[in-house]
Amino acid sequence: MTNGCYPCSLAADTFGPRYGISLCLGMTAPCVFCMAMVNSATSFILVRFFIGFSLACFVACQFWCTSMFNTKIVGTANAFAAGWVSGRLAVVGLPTLCIVCA
């Protein structure tokens, strides 16, 4: 992921976070499509390697949230955008919902 963060952060600084995310997702979308054509372990590893570059969108997303929100709540906005809060709610909430509904 580290190698993909540098070009994405450069694109976010140069063109703005919206174009940084678009560039990152646009370049990695064909790799996601290629996952349907995987027929060996080697091709699976290669496709997953290139899909991993899409994780660099995190950099532009954090940059975008930092520029859009007030300094009083920017930490909370970044936490929600990163999935720290919502991810933990899903990890705790969904099993609890299953237990309650079952």
Residue pairs with C-beta under 8 A, 6 or more apart in sequence:
1 52
1 53
1 55
1 56
3 53
4 24
4 52
4 53
4 54
4 55
4 56
5 56
5 58
5 59
7 56
8 20
8 21
8 23
8 24
8 56
8 57
8 59
8 60
9 20
9 56
9 59
9 60
9 63
11 19
11 20
11 23
11 24
11 60
12 19
12 20
12 21
12 59
12 60
12 63
12 64
13 63
15 23
17 60
17 61
17 63
17 64
17 67
18 64
20 57
20 59
20 60
20 63
21 57
21 60
21 61
21 64
24 53
24 54
24 56
24 57
24 60
25 54
25 57
27 53
28 50
28 51
28 53
28 54
31 47
31 50
31 51
31 53
31 54
32 51
32 54
34 47
34 50
35 47
35 51
37 43
38 44
38 47
58 82
61 81
61 82
62 78
62 81
62 82
64 81
65 74
65 77
65 78
65 81
66 74
66 78
68 77
69 77
76 85
79 85
80 86
